[in-house]
Amino acid sequence: MAKQVTQPRVEIKFKKNELEDIVTMFKALGDPSRVKIIALLTREVNLCVSSIADRLDMSISRVSHHLKLLEHLGFVKHRQEGKQVYYRIEDDCIIDIMARAQEHVRGN
């Protein structure tokens, strides 16, 4: 349950096209698989696609699909070593968003 706020702490105004980008970001976070991938990458840095797939019990193709979207949004970045592709969190902002969402759900 969320805490009641009597007065806004931050005034939020959107510039042109920001609203669309914010909605796109939240839509991406609306998929449980992508949230699980992000959460895993906060605990274990530089994981290869197959390791992510194994840990989350998902197919490699499904994980790759989600990672491409997350990379397109700037949340993660990849590096290639031979045939292996490793991913890590690129933008700490996504960690903050996830942590705040978790606090909200827990009622903190």
Secondary structure, DSSP 8 states (H G I E B T S, - for coil): -----SS-SS-----TTHHHHHHHHHHHTTSHHHHHHHHHHHHSSSEEHHHHHHHHT--HHHHHHHHHHHHHTTSEEEEEETTEEEEEE--HHHHHHHHHHHHHHHT-
